[in-house]
Amino acid sequence: MQKVRTREASLVLIVMLAILGTGVIKWGLSPQTPVLLVLGLLTIWAKIRGFSWQAINDGIKSGIETGIIPIFIFILVGALISVWIAAGIIPTLMLVGFKMISVNWFIPSVFVVCALVGTAVGSAFTVMSTVGIAFFGMGMTMGINPALVAGAIISGAVFGDKCSPLSESTNLSAAVVDADLFDHIRNLMWSTLPAFVGALILFAIFGAGDAQNADISKIQHTESVLQAHFATGWWVLIPIILMFVCAWRRVPAVPTLFINIGVSVGLIWLEHPATSVQHLAKIIETGYVAHTGNLEVDQLLSRGGIASMMTTVSLIVVTLSLGGVLVHLGLINQVMEPIARVLNSDGKLILAVVLSAMGANLLIGEQFLSVILPGKAFKATFKKAGLANVALSRALEDGGTVINYLVPWGVAATFAANTFHVATLDYLPFAFFSLLSPVFSILSGFTGIGLKRSKASSD
């Protein structure tokens, strides 16, 4: 296979990033078209440089293979959202939230609750698509800026996903560098807790301003609409309890979602025995459509379904195809490895890992690859510098996992934007936790605070 020089690989990546940024940020295009354009141009370049069609095809295949399970999870989540609404679960969560959460502290409360639930279940996507939608509906009812509400939900969900021992991304970050999972989570706190506190303060400040505009009468009216048109008893919370039980028993995401969908379907038939199989199948396939007579509630609770996830799935397929070709042709490693060799201080090393993980997110759009690629590239350099494996795994999380939610063509960001119908660039300024995490990680690198060294170097 051909080997590309570092300068040429860097130029190719810069041009790609410029095309993606111009298309999505300047022209406001959906990410699919710019990503397909970049993939097409990359294919032409690869053929000119002497790569075979087989090499390009293998890159596409290997890229898509990494996303098969996430794609299937997204399809199941689409079905889950629709049956949770039909069964009255999300409306009930909204009603409970209206009773428990103060309007004046709504935004910081949303952040904290989503963080706690995320830590318990270990999945940011699950948090966003369940309690997140309920909180988003409450915020919309109160007239609070949708981008701010989405930012609080996403920030809390990402915090939980990052800190949970059940999280796939957290387990991956530890595994890539051969670090103990719980040592990794403990070491994460040096950047994660300051980012959490900083985000909480910012949400309190921004939330206080929006709370002044909240319309209390709309809340009361929405409560009556929800109670009149949805089953809102205690029994509808059974699927939520099951979700926590599955998390506690470490049941993987796919069977957990299947169990939840099955139980929710059972609740729908118990509440509405006349529901036909055809109608239920339509809810699962194309989403739930609310007919309450209240325009705002109908718009909010008409969502979900497998079809609603197809835009996300299409973006995942083309983005992972692009990432697979970049990796298979050696462009990513060709740029990363020289950087890793010339770093001569702890601070520069941490900075390079964080920026490399961010760059992988921007170029590939997949959070797992944004952890795997820099992890492999920098592992030997960290060992030579006498830094512990958990120092590398923390930098990977702070620059990789959390940043994917801020990249418009990223898998996680696409899921979040599709779930809340809020564009990534709209909620990005309010995703405070994701914005602050890499900052504190870099500060740790340059100050040495919380930067753990290997036992051999400290002896």
LUMMAR-878684 format. One line per field, with one value per residue (C-alpha): residue number from 0; residue in three letters; y, x, z. Coordinates in steps of 0.5 Angstrom, whole numbers, always signed. Example, Ala and Ser with C-alpha at 12.3 -4.5 7.8 and 13.67 -1.06 7.14 Angstrom:
<nodes>
resi: c(0,1) $
resn: c(ALA,SER) $
north: c(-9,-2) $
east: c(+25,+27) $
up: c(+16,+14) $
</nodes>
This chain:
<nodes>
resi: c(0,1,2,3,4,5,6,7,8,9,10,11,12,13,14,15,16,17,18,19,20,21,22,23,24,25,26,27,28,29,30,31,32,33,34,35,36,37,38,39,40,41,42,43,44,45,46,47,48,49,50,51,52,53,54,55,56,57,58,59,60,61,62,63,64,65,66,67,68,69,70,71,72,73,74,75,76,77,78,79,80,81,82,83,84,85,86,87,88,89,90,91,92,93,94,95,96,97,98,99,100,101,102,103,104,105,106,107,108,109,110,111,112,113,114,115,116,117,118,119,120,121,122,123,124,125,126,127,128,129,130,131,132,133,134,135,136,137,138,139,140,141,142,143,144,145,146,147,148,149,150,151,152,153,154,155,156,157,158,159,160,161,162,163,164,165,166,167,168,169,170,171,172,173,174,175,176,177,178,179,180,181,182,183,184,185,186,187,188,189,190,191,192,193,194,195,196,197,198,199,200,201,202,203,204,205,206,207,208,209,210,211,212,213,214,215,216,217,218,219,220,221,222,223,224,225,226,227,228,229,230,231,232,233,234,235,236,237,238,239,240,241,242,243,244,245,246,247,248,249,250,251,252,253,254,255,256,257,258,259,260,261,262,263,264,265,266,267,268,269,270,271,272,273,274,275,276,277,278,279,280,281,282,283,284,285,286,287,288,289,290,291,292,293,294,295,296,297,298,299,300,301,302,303,304,305,306,307,308,309,310,311,312,313,314,315,316,317,318,319,320,321,322,323,324,325,326,327,328,329,330,331,332,333,334,335,336,337,338,339,340,341,342,343,344,345,346,347,348,349,350,351,352,353,354,355,356,357,358,359,360,361,362,363,364,365,366,367,368,369,370,371,372,373,374,375,376,377,378,379,380,381,382,383,384,385,386,387,388,389,390,391,392,393,394,395,396,397,398,399,400,401,402,403,404,405,406,407,408,409,410,411,412,413,414,415,416,417,418,419,420,421,422,423,424,425,426,427,428,429,430,431,432,433,434,435,436,437,438,439,440,441,442,443,444,445,446,447,448,449,450,451,452,453,454,455,456,457,458) $
resn: c(MET,GLN,LYS,VAL,ARG,THR,ARG,GLU,ALA,SER,LEU,VAL,LEU,ILE,VAL,MET,LEU,ALA,ILE,LEU,GLY,THR,GLY,VAL,ILE,LYS,TRP,GLY,LEU,SER,PRO,GLN,THR,PRO,VAL,LEU,LEU,VAL,LEU,GLY,LEU,LEU,THR,ILE,TRP,ALA,LYS,ILE,ARG,GLY,PHE,SER,TRP,GLN,ALA,ILE,ASN,ASP,GLY,ILE,LYS,SER,GLY,ILE,GLU,THR,GLY,ILE,ILE,PRO,ILE,PHE,ILE,PHE,ILE,LEU,VAL,GLY,ALA,LEU,ILE,SER,VAL,TRP,ILE,ALA,ALA,GLY,ILE,ILE,PRO,THR,LEU,MET,LEU,VAL,GLY,PHE,LYS,MET,ILE,SER,VAL,ASN,TRP,PHE,ILE,PRO,SER,VAL,PHE,VAL,VAL,CYS,ALA,LEU,VAL,GLY,THR,ALA,VAL,GLY,SER,ALA,PHE,THR,VAL,MET,SER,THR,VAL,GLY,ILE,ALA,PHE,PHE,GLY,MET,GLY,MET,THR,MET,GLY,ILE,ASN,PRO,ALA,LEU,VAL,ALA,GLY,ALA,ILE,ILE,SER,GLY,ALA,VAL,PHE,GLY,ASP,LYS,CYS,SER,PRO,LEU,SER,GLU,SER,THR,ASN,LEU,SER,ALA,ALA,VAL,VAL,ASP,ALA,ASP,LEU,PHE,ASP,HIS,ILE,ARG,ASN,LEU,MET,TRP,SER,THR,LEU,PRO,ALA,PHE,VAL,GLY,ALA,LEU,ILE,LEU,PHE,ALA,ILE,PHE,GLY,ALA,GLY,ASP,ALA,GLN,ASN,ALA,ASP,ILE,SER,LYS,ILE,GLN,HIS,THR,GLU,SER,VAL,LEU,GLN,ALA,HIS,PHE,ALA,THR,GLY,TRP,TRP,VAL,LEU,ILE,PRO,ILE,ILE,LEU,MET,PHE,VAL,CYS,ALA,TRP,ARG,ARG,VAL,PRO,ALA,VAL,PRO,THR,LEU,PHE,ILE,ASN,ILE,GLY,VAL,SER,VAL,GLY,LEU,ILE,TRP,LEU,GLU,HIS,PRO,ALA,THR,SER,VAL,GLN,HIS,LEU,ALA,LYS,ILE,ILE,GLU,THR,GLY,TYR,VAL,ALA,HIS,THR,GLY,ASN,LEU,GLU,VAL,ASP,GLN,LEU,LEU,SER,ARG,GLY,GLY,ILE,ALA,SER,MET,MET,THR,THR,VAL,SER,LEU,ILE,VAL,VAL,THR,LEU,SER,LEU,GLY,GLY,VAL,LEU,VAL,HIS,LEU,GLY,LEU,ILE,ASN,GLN,VAL,MET,GLU,PRO,ILE,ALA,ARG,VAL,LEU,ASN,SER,ASP,GLY,LYS,LEU,ILE,LEU,ALA,VAL,VAL,LEU,SER,ALA,MET,GLY,ALA,ASN,LEU,LEU,ILE,GLY,GLU,GLN,PHE,LEU,SER,VAL,ILE,LEU,PRO,GLY,LYS,ALA,PHE,LYS,ALA,THR,PHE,LYS,LYS,ALA,GLY,LEU,ALA,ASN,VAL,ALA,LEU,SER,ARG,ALA,LEU,GLU,ASP,GLY,GLY,THR,VAL,ILE,ASN,TYR,LEU,VAL,PRO,TRP,GLY,VAL,ALA,ALA,THR,PHE,ALA,ALA,ASN,THR,PHE,HIS,VAL,ALA,THR,LEU,ASP,TYR,LEU,PRO,PHE,ALA,PHE,PHE,SER,LEU,LEU,SER,PRO,VAL,PHE,SER,ILE,LEU,SER,GLY,PHE,THR,GLY,ILE,GLY,LEU,LYS,ARG,SER,LYS,ALA,SER,SER,ASP) $
north: c(+0,+7,+11,+19,+24,+28,+34,+32,+28,+35,+38,+33,+34,+41,+42,+37,+40,+47,+44,+41,+47,+52,+47,+46,+53,+58,+55,+52,+45,+39,+35,+29,+33,+36,+29,+26,+31,+30,+23,+23,+28,+23,+17,+21,+23,+16,+14,+19,+17,+10,+7,+1,+1,-5,-1,+5,+0,-4,+3,+4,-3,-2,+5,+2,-4,+0,+4,-2,-3,+5,+5,-1,+3,+9,+5,+2,+9,+12,+6,+7,+15,+14,+8,+12,+18,+13,+10,+16,+15,+22,+26,+23,+25,+32,+32,+30,+35,+41,+39,+38,+43,+50,+55,+59,+54,+50,+50,+48,+43,+39,+39,+36,+31,+29,+28,+23,+19,+19,+16,+11,+8,+10,+12,+20,+18,+14,+20,+25,+21,+19,+24,+29,+30,+31,+36,+39,+39,+43,+48,+49,+50,+55,+59,+58,+58,+51,+52,+53,+47,+43,+45,+43,+36,+35,+37,+33,+27,+27,+28,+22,+18,+20,+18,+12,+5,+2,+7,+4,+11,+11,+3,+4,+10,+6,+0,+3,+5,-1,+3,+0,+3,+5,+8,+12,+14,+17,+21,+24,+28,+32,+35,+33,+36,+43,+43,+40,+46,+51,+49,+49,+56,+58,+55,+58,+65,+64,+60,+66,+70,+66,+64,+71,+70,+63,+63,+60,+60,+56,+50,+50,+49,+44,+40,+39,+38,+32,+29,+29,+26,+21,+16,+19,+14,+11,+4,+8,+9,+1,+2,+7,+3,-3,+1,+2,-5,-7,-2,-5,-12,-9,-11,-9,-3,-7,-12,-6,-3,-9,-10,-3,-3,-9,-7,+0,-4,-8,-2,+1,-5,-5,+3,+2,-5,-3,-1,-5,-8,-4,+2,+0,-2,+5,+9,+5,+6,+13,+16,+18,+23,+27,+30,+34,+40,+44,+46,+47,+40,+37,+39,+37,+30,+28,+25,+19,+12,+9,+13,+19,+16,+15,+22,+20,+13,+16,+21,+16,+11,+17,+19,+13,+11,+17,+16,+9,+11,+16,+11,+5,+10,+12,+19,+20,+16,+20,+26,+24,+20,+26,+30,+25,+24,+32,+34,+35,+37,+34,+40,+40,+33,+33,+39,+35,+29,+34,+37,+31,+28,+34,+34,+27,+29,+34,+30,+23,+25,+19,+19,+12,+13,+20,+16,+10,+14,+19,+13,+9,+14,+17,+11,+10,+18,+18,+12,+15,+21,+18,+19,+14,+11,+14,+21,+19,+16,+22,+27,+22,+23,+31,+32,+26,+23,+30,+34,+29,+33,+39,+37,+38,+32,+28,+22,+24,+31,+29,+25,+30,+35,+30,+29,+36,+39,+44,+45,+43,+50,+53,+49,+49,+56,+53,+46,+48,+42,+39,+46,+47,+39,+40,+47,+44,+38,+42,+46,+40,+38,+45,+46,+39,+39,+32,+29,+22,+20,+12,+9,+7,+15,+17,+12) $
east: c(+0,+2,+5,+3,+8,+6,+6,+1,-3,-4,-6,-11,-14,-14,-18,-23,-24,-25,-30,-34,-34,-36,-41,-44,-42,-42,-48,-52,-52,-54,-48,-49,-48,-41,-39,-41,-37,-31,-31,-32,-26,-22,-23,-21,-14,-13,-14,-9,-4,-4,-9,-13,-21,-20,-16,-22,-27,-24,-23,-31,-33,-28,-31,-38,-37,-35,-42,-46,-48,-49,-54,-58,-58,-61,-66,-69,-68,-73,-78,-77,-79,-85,-88,-86,-90,-96,-95,-95,-88,-85,-92,-92,-84,-86,-92,-87,-82,-87,-89,-81,-77,-77,-78,-72,-67,-70,-64,-59,-64,-64,-57,-56,-61,-59,-52,-55,-59,-53,-48,-53,-55,-48,-51,-52,-56,-61,-62,-63,-68,-72,-72,-68,-75,-79,-75,-74,-82,-82,-77,-81,-88,-84,-82,-75,-69,-69,-62,-61,-65,-62,-55,-57,-59,-53,-48,-51,-52,-45,-42,-46,-44,-36,-37,-41,-37,-43,-41,-38,-34,-31,-29,-26,-22,-19,-18,-15,-9,-9,-11,-16,-23,-24,-17,-19,-26,-22,-17,-22,-25,-19,-22,-29,-31,-28,-32,-38,-38,-36,-42,-47,-45,-46,-53,-55,-53,-56,-62,-64,-65,-69,-73,-76,-79,-83,-90,-93,-100,-98,-95,-102,-105,-100,-101,-109,-108,-103,-107,-113,-110,-105,-104,-100,-101,-95,-95,-92,-86,-84,-80,-76,-75,-73,-68,-64,-65,-62,-56,-55,-55,-50,-55,-52,-56,-59,-63,-64,-68,-72,-74,-76,-80,-83,-86,-88,-92,-95,-97,-100,-105,-107,-109,-112,-114,-117,-111,-109,-103,-103,-103,-98,-93,-95,-93,-86,-84,-86,-87,-93,-97,-101,-108,-109,-112,-106,-102,-95,-96,-98,-92,-87,-90,-91,-84,-80,-81,-75,-76,-74,-67,-66,-63,-58,-57,-55,-50,-47,-46,-43,-38,-36,-34,-30,-27,-25,-22,-18,-15,-14,-10,-6,-7,-9,-3,+1,+0,-1,+6,+11,+7,+8,+15,+17,+13,+18,+14,+8,+3,+5,+4,-3,-5,-3,-7,-13,-12,-11,-18,-21,-18,-20,-28,-28,-25,-28,-34,-34,-33,-30,-25,-23,-21,-18,-13,-10,-9,-5,-1,+1,+1,+9,+10,+7,+10,+17,+15,+14,+6,+1,-4,-10,-7,-7,-14,-17,-14,-17,-24,-24,-22,-25,-32,-35,-33,-37,-43,-40,-39,-45,-43,-41,-45,-47,-48,-53,-57,-58,-60,-65,-68,-69,-70,-65,-59,-52,-49,-55,-54,-46,-45,-49,-46,-42,-39,-37,-33,-30,-28,-22,-20,-19,-15,-10,-9,-8,-3,+1,+0,+1,-5,-8,-3,-1,+6,+7,+10,+17,+18,+16,+20) $
up: c(+0,-2,+4,+4,+7,+13,+10,+4,+9,+13,+7,+5,+12,+13,+6,+8,+15,+11,+6,+12,+16,+10,+8,+15,+19,+13,+9,+14,+10,+13,+15,+10,+3,+6,+8,+2,-2,+2,+1,-6,-7,-2,-7,-13,-9,-7,-14,-16,-11,-13,-8,-10,-11,-6,-1,-1,+0,+5,+9,+8,+11,+17,+18,+18,+22,+28,+28,+27,+34,+35,+29,+32,+38,+35,+31,+38,+41,+36,+38,+45,+45,+41,+46,+52,+50,+48,+54,+58,+61,+58,+60,+67,+68,+66,+71,+76,+74,+74,+82,+84,+80,+82,+76,+79,+79,+73,+69,+74,+77,+70,+69,+76,+75,+68,+71,+77,+72,+67,+72,+74,+67,+64,+57,+55,+49,+54,+58,+53,+49,+56,+62,+57,+53,+59,+61,+54,+54,+61,+59,+52,+56,+61,+55,+56,+51,+48,+46,+54,+56,+51,+53,+60,+59,+54,+59,+65,+60,+58,+65,+67,+61,+63,+70,+70,+70,+66,+60,+54,+52,+59,+59,+52,+54,+60,+56,+50,+55,+59,+65,+71,+70,+77,+77,+71,+74,+80,+76,+71,+77,+77,+71,+71,+78,+76,+70,+73,+78,+73,+69,+75,+76,+69,+68,+75,+72,+65,+68,+73,+67,+63,+69,+69,+63,+65,+64,+70,+67,+61,+66,+69,+63,+60,+66,+65,+58,+60,+65,+60,+55,+57,+63,+68,+74,+78,+74,+68,+71,+71,+65,+68,+74,+70,+66,+73,+74,+68,+69,+76,+73,+67,+62,+55,+52,+46,+51,+56,+50,+48,+55,+56,+49,+50,+57,+55,+49,+54,+58,+52,+51,+58,+58,+51,+50,+43,+40,+34,+32,+26,+30,+35,+29,+26,+32,+33,+26,+24,+31,+36,+34,+39,+38,+45,+41,+44,+39,+43,+47,+40,+37,+43,+44,+36,+36,+36,+31,+27,+21,+26,+27,+19,+18,+24,+21,+14,+17,+22,+15,+11,+17,+19,+12,+11,+18,+16,+9,+13,+18,+13,+8,+14,+14,+21,+24,+19,+22,+29,+30,+29,+34,+39,+38,+39,+45,+51,+57,+61,+59,+52,+52,+55,+50,+44,+46,+47,+41,+37,+40,+38,+31,+30,+32,+27,+21,+23,+27,+31,+39,+40,+34,+37,+43,+40,+35,+39,+45,+40,+38,+44,+49,+48,+49,+55,+58,+56,+59,+66,+66,+68,+64,+67,+65,+58,+59,+62,+56,+51,+55,+56,+48,+45,+48,+51,+44,+40,+42,+39,+32,+28,+23,+30,+31,+38,+36,+31,+35,+40,+35,+32,+39,+41,+34,+36,+32,+34,+33,+37,+43,+43,+47,+53,+53,+58,+61,+54,+53,+60,+61,+56,+59,+66,+63,+59,+66,+70,+65,+65,+73,+75,+79,+79,+74,+76,+74,+73,+79,+76,+75,+82,+85) $
</nodes>
